[in-house]
Amino acid sequence: MLRDIRAELTKQARRPASWLLLAVAVVLSLTFGYAVPYAGLSGAAGPPGSGRGLDALLPGAFVGSALGGLPIFVGALALIFGVLVAGSEYGYGTWKTVLVQHPSRVAVFTAKLVTVAVGALAAVLALLAATAGASALVASLKDQPLGWPAASDVLLGVGAGWLVTTMWGALGVLLAVGLRSVALPIGLGLVWLLAVQNLLASIAAPLLDWVAQLQKALPGPNAGALAAAFGASAPGVDAIVGSGQAAVVLGAYLVGFAVLGGWLLHRRDIA
């Protein structure tokens, strides 16, 4: 098992796409979390998100800024990473090459899930480091004190971000195994994250009560609720449920995606 995990981690660390996804996540978080709101501090009319106010850009709020993109665009990047980790074996036709070396399918699948979890943790830590640096820069430019949140709040933010990001990555793994490809799982996943769940929240939920109640059981809205508990303010972030319920729901989805993906890989032909 350890050999499989080490091999999978090495493979993903050497893949340029993994680092590109991380770089895009950091750039987008800094752009929409700091650059656009900072430009809006002048009071001029600007794009959505430009009127967050100075307090949201200071070090005391950097954890929320790091988690704000997880329900949508960072979540989409995590899903793509999960698809690449599992789906590339189908695209390159390397499943037989891997399995002929005698690891079990369960061991290989577990190694891929561990790789997704490690990648998710690295992404969350990178986002926190980037937003902490950006918030310190804003505080310096605006002559504001460096009032950092408590270490316990930061650790909770790391755990929450890791849970959300790993959940989206596990969904990518499930889609890749279920559809045995790369392109279609990425396409379907992006349609769900960037279109369907936003349409449900902004159009259907205000009109239909049952859709509003359904939102409380879907992964995207629960990810947004968990981010909102840390002060995040971004599209898809809304405290429709408490942070405890959101964490439980997201944990259930993570376990469900992992178990179903492992079952499909174990039971079905790899071709």
N, C-alpha and C positions, 0 to 999 in steps of 0.2 A: 504493500500500500504506500509506504513512504517513498519507494522508488518511483511509483506512478505519479505521486504528487510532485516530487522533485522534477521529474521529466516534464510534466504539464506546466509547471511554473516557469521552467527554463524556456520552454517553447513559446509561451505567451510573452515573456520578458524580451525575447528576441524578435517579436513580431512588431514592426513599425506601427501597424494599425492600433495596437493597444496604447502606445504612447500618444498617438494622434488623438484618440478618443479622450484621453486624460487632458491633453492640452486644450482641446475644444471645450471641455467641461469647465476648466479653469477660466479660459478667456470669456466664455459666455457669462459665467457667474460674476466675474469682475465687471464686465460691460454693463449688464442689466442690474447688478447689485450695487455698483459704485459709480461707474463712469456716467451713466445716464442720470441717476439721481443727483450726482454732484453738479452736473451741468444745469439741473433744474433748480438749484438752490438760489439762483438769481431771481426767481419769481416769475420768469417768463414762461409762457405756455409751452409745454413740451409733450413728448410722447408718454404713453402710460408708464408709470413707475418713476417719472421724473419729479414727482412732488412728495417723496417719502419724508423729507425733512432731515435736518442735520443729525438728530439723535439716532436715526436708523443707520447712519454711516460711521458712527463712532465705535471704539473698541468694545463698549459694553453690549453691543448688538451684533457682533461679528458672527456669533454662532448661528443666529437666525438667518443672516445673510448667506452663510455657507449652505444652509439647508433649504433655502428658498427654491432652488431649481430642481430639487429631487422629485417632486410630483410629476414634472413634465419633461423638460429638455435634458436634464442630467439623468433622469430615469430612462429616457429614450436611449441615451448613450450607453447606460449600463445594460439595457436590454440588448443592444447591438453587440456589446462585448460578450454577453452570455451566448448569443447566437454564434459568434465567431469561435468561441471556445469549443462548442459542441458540434456546430454545423460544418466546420471546415473539414472534419474527418469524412463527411459525405461528399463535399465538393472536390477534395483531392483524392477520394477513394482510398483512404489510408486506414479505414477501420480494420480490414483484414490484416494489414501489416502490423497494427498494434496488437490485435488479439492473438495472432499466431505466436507471439512471444509469451503466451500462456497467462497473462493476467485475466482475471474474471471481468465480465462486463460490469459487475457491481463495483469492483475496485477502480476500473477506469472512469466510470461515471462519478464515483465519489471524488476521485482526484480532480475531475473537471469542476465539480461543485466547490471543492476547497479552493481551487484556483479562482473561481468567480468571487468567492468570499474574500480572498486575499486582495484581489484587484479592487473590490468594492471598498475595503478598508483603506487601501492606498489612495483611492480617489477621494474619500471623505477627509482623510488627513491632509491631502494636498489642497482641497477646497478650504479647509479651516486655516491652513497656513497662509494661503493666498488672501483670504478675506481678513485675517488678522493683520497682515502687512498693509493691506489697502486701508483698513480702518485706522491704523496708526498713522499712515500718511495723511489721511483726511484730518485727523485730530491735530497733526503738526501744522498743516496748512491753515487750519481755522483757529489755531491757538486754544485748543480744547485740552482738558486733562485726559491722561491715559487711564481711564477707569475700566479695568478688565473685569469680566464676569468671574464668579467663583470657579475654582478648579472642578468642583463637583458638577456644575452646570456644563462646563466644557466636556467632561467625560460623558455626561448624559447625552449631550449633543452628538458626540462621536458614536455612541451606541445607537441612537435613533437614526442617524444618517447611515450607519452600517446596515441596520435592519432594512431600511427602505431600499438602499442601493442593491443589497444582496437579493432582496425579493424580486426586483426588476430583472437582475441578472439571471436568477433561477427561472423566471418566466421565459427569458430568451433561450435558455438551455432546453426547456420543455418544448418550445415551439420548434427549435432546430431538430430535436429528436423526433417529435411528432410528425413534422413535415419532411424530414430527411433532406434538408437543403439549407441554403443560407439566404438567398434573395427573398423568397416568399415569406419566411418567418420575420425578417427585418421589415418588410413592407407591411405585413399585417400588424406587427407590433407597433410600428410608428403610426399607422392609421388609428389604432386604438388610443395610444397615448396622446397624440397631437390633435386628433379630430373628434373621435367618438365620445371620449369621456368629457371633453370640453363642451360639446354640443348637449350632452345629457345635463351637465351642471348649469349651463347658461340659458338653455332654451326649454328643455323638457322638464327639468325639476321644478322651476317656478310655476309651471302650468299643471303638472300632474303630481298629486301627492304621493302616489305609489312609487314614482320615479325618485322623488325626494327621499323617500324612505329607503329605496334600493341603493341610493348613493352611500348610505351609511355602511353598506356591506361590500362595496367595491374597493379594490386596492388603491386606485388613484386618489379618491377623496380621503381615504384614511391616511395616505401618505401626506396629503396636504394638511390634514388636521394635526398630524404629529409635528410637521414643520411649523405650523401656526403656534403650537405650544411653546416654541422657542423664540417667538417674536418674528417669524418670517413674514414677509409681505411680498407676494409674487402671484402671477397667474396660477390657478390651481390650488392655492393655499387658502383654506377656509376651515375654521374650527367647527365643523358640523358635528363632531363627536369629541369626547374627551381624549386626552393623550393615552390614558390607560387602555381604553377600548381600542383605539387606533393601533397601539402596539400589539395587542392580542390578535386583532384581525390580520395585521400584516404578518405576524409570526405564523398564523394558521395558513395564510397563502404561501409563505415560504416553504413550510413543511409539505403542503399539498403539491406545489409545483415540483419539489424535489422527489417526493415519493412517486408521483405519476410519471415523471420523466424517467426515473430509474426502472419503473415497471415496464414502460414501453420499450426501453432499450433491452431489457432482459427477455421480453416475450416475443419481440418482433425480429424479422430478418433485418440484417444491417444493410442489405443491398438497396 
